[in-house]
């Protein structure tokens, strides 16, 4: 009798353990952020959209005055992001030439965090466009891959940011089981510049962790 009950009890325990492990769905949908605060280009002097290497948002740094709670807003939202419509968001400073880092969310809105894992820079004055891939973390959902498109309209002299929009779309493919490597896989760009070359660190242990691809188109 005991020999029969032991396997049954073990099977019941295993079934209970399996049920205790939640299975979350992937995110599905898209959203658009627009900036409602000052954004500055970062890079060598004289700075312009052709030489910019980063963006400086009013996100609470020591050089930000006054500090604001949110520096962007969700102006369009669909699918699983629909509840974020008109919610304030926080854009954080980031440099094109260095990875934001696995724990650094470039954009946060509510409990949704958006991370970038690749960047391609496309300059077509007066526009500066950054696009690539990333992933989203949100409670109740599996980590989900996505693509983004950040469009920046510069001033007449190409040295200031006039407006900014950031589009994000969740893509098929859930990512807890996918490798999240900091690199760019785009092959449509002719010039590829390693970040370690940009920083003068070629050959270091960090080489190859992040690739920046830049292409420039100038209007005649």
C-alpha positions in Angstrom: 0.0 0.0 0.0 2.8 2.4 1.0 4.7 1.6 -2.2 1.7 2.7 -4.3 1.1 5.9 -2.4 4.7 7.2 -2.6 4.9 7.6 -6.4 1.4 9.2 -6.4 2.5 11.7 -3.7 5.6 12.5 -5.7 3.6 13.0 -8.9 1.2 15.3 -7.1 4.1 17.4 -5.7 5.7 17.8 -9.1 2.3 18.9 -10.6 1.9 21.5 -7.8 5.4 22.9 -8.5 4.7 23.2 -12.2 1.4 25.1 -11.5 3.2 27.4 -9.1 5.5 28.7 -11.9 3.6 31.5 -13.7 3.8 31.7 -17.5 3.5 35.3 -18.7 2.5 36.4 -22.2 4.6 38.5 -24.4 3.7 42.2 -24.9 1.9 43.1 -28.1 1.3 46.6 -29.4 3.1 49.9 -30.0 3.3 53.4 -28.6 4.7 56.8 -29.4 6.4 59.2 -27.0 7.0 62.9 -27.5 9.3 65.1 -25.5 7.9 68.1 -23.7 11.1 69.3 -22.1 14.5 70.7 -23.3 16.8 68.2 -25.0 20.4 69.0 -25.7 22.9 67.4 -28.1 26.1 66.0 -26.6 29.4 65.8 -28.6 32.5 67.7 -29.7 32.5 71.4 -30.1 31.0 72.9 -32.3 28.1 70.5 -31.7 25.6 69.6 -34.4 23.6 66.6 -35.5 26.4 65.4 -37.7 28.9 65.2 -34.8 26.5 64.4 -31.9 27.3 61.4 -29.8 24.5 61.6 -27.3 21.4 63.2 -25.9 21.1 65.1 -22.6 17.6 65.1 -21.2 16.3 66.9 -18.1 16.2 63.7 -16.1 17.5 64.8 -12.7 21.2 65.2 -13.3 23.2 67.8 -11.4 23.3 70.0 -14.5 19.5 69.9 -14.9 17.6 73.0 -13.8 14.8 72.8 -12.9 14.5 69.1 -12.3 11.2 67.7 -13.6 9.4 64.5 -12.7 8.7 63.6 -16.3 10.2 64.9 -19.5 8.0 63.2 -22.1 4.5 61.9 -22.6 2.8 59.0 -24.4 0.8 60.5 -27.2 -0.3 57.3 -29.0 -0.7 53.8 -27.5 -2.1 50.5 -28.8 -2.5 46.9 -27.7 -1.0 46.1 -24.3 0.4 49.7 -24.1 -3.0 51.3 -24.5 -3.3 52.0 -20.8 -0.2 54.3 -21.0 -1.9 56.9 -23.3 -1.3 60.4 -22.0 0.9 59.1 -19.2 4.1 61.0 -18.4 7.4 59.3 -19.2 11.0 59.7 -18.2 13.8 59.7 -20.9 17.3 59.2 -19.5 20.6 60.5 -21.0 22.4 58.1 -23.2 25.5 58.1 -25.4 25.3 56.6 -28.9 28.8 55.3 -28.6 28.4 53.3 -25.5 25.7 50.8 -24.5 23.1 52.1 -22.0 23.7 48.9 -19.9 21.5 45.9 -19.1 20.0 47.5 -16.0 19.6 51.0 -17.4 16.2 51.7 -18.9 16.5 54.5 -21.5 12.7 55.2 -21.2 10.4 54.5 -18.3 6.6 55.0 -18.2 4.5 53.7 -15.4 5.9 50.2 -14.6 7.1 49.7 -18.2 10.9 49.9 -18.8 12.4 50.1 -22.3 16.0 49.1 -22.9 18.1 49.6 -26.1 20.5 46.9 -27.4 21.5 48.3 -30.8 21.6 51.7 -32.5 22.0 52.9 -36.1 22.5 56.6 -36.7 21.0 58.2 -39.8 21.6 61.9 -40.4 19.5 63.7 -43.0 19.6 67.4 -42.1 17.7 68.8 -40.3 16.7 65.4 -39.0 18.7 63.0 -36.8 17.3 59.5 -36.7 18.3 56.7 -34.3 16.8 53.3 -34.7 17.5 49.7 -33.7 16.3 47.0 -31.3 15.7 46.5 -27.6 13.4 44.9 -25.2 10.6 45.8 -22.7 10.1 44.7 -19.1 6.7 45.1 -17.5 5.0 43.3 -14.6 2.7 40.5 -15.7 4.5 40.1 -19.1 7.4 38.2 -20.4 10.5 40.2 -21.4 9.6 41.1 -25.0 11.8 42.2 -27.9 11.0 45.4 -29.8 12.2 47.9 -32.4 12.4 51.6 -31.9 12.7 54.7 -34.0 13.9 58.0 -32.4 13.4 61.1 -34.7 14.9 64.4 -33.7 14.3 67.7 -35.6 17.1 70.1 -35.2 17.2 73.9 -35.4 18.1 75.9 -38.5 21.8 75.7 -37.5 21.6 72.0 -36.7 22.9 72.5 -33.2 19.8 72.4 -31.0 16.8 70.0 -30.7 13.5 71.5 -31.7 11.3 68.4 -31.3 11.6 64.7 -30.6 9.5 61.6 -31.0 10.2 58.0 -30.0 8.3 55.2 -31.5 8.4 51.6 -30.1 6.8 48.5 -31.4 6.8 45.1 -29.7 7.9 42.3 -32.1 7.1 38.7 -32.2 9.5 36.7 -30.1 9.6 36.5 -26.4 12.9 37.1 -24.9 13.5 35.4 -21.6 15.1 32.5 -23.6 16.8 34.7 -26.2 20.3 36.0 -25.8 20.3 39.8 -25.1 23.6 40.8 -26.7 24.6 44.4 -27.0 25.3 44.7 -30.7 23.8 45.8 -34.0 22.8 43.4 -36.7 21.8 45.8 -39.4 23.5 45.3 -42.7 22.0 48.2 -44.6 24.7 50.7 -43.5 27.9 51.0 -45.4 30.1 52.4 -42.6 30.5 50.5 -39.3 32.5 52.0 -36.5 33.3 50.0 -33.4 32.7 51.9 -30.2 36.1 50.9 -28.9 37.7 52.7 -31.9 35.6 55.8 -31.1 36.8 55.7 -27.5 40.3 54.7 -28.2 39.9 51.4 -26.4 40.4 48.9 -29.2 41.7 45.6 -28.1 40.3 45.9 -24.6 38.1 43.3 -22.9 35.1 45.4 -23.8 35.7 45.4 -27.5 32.8 44.1 -29.5 30.2 44.6 -26.8 28.4 47.4 -28.7 28.5 48.4 -32.4 27.4 51.8 -33.6 26.5 52.1 -37.3 26.4 55.6 -38.7 25.3 56.7 -42.1 25.0 60.3 -43.2 22.9 61.8 -46.0 23.3 65.5 -46.7 20.8 67.5 -48.7 22.3 69.5 -51.5 
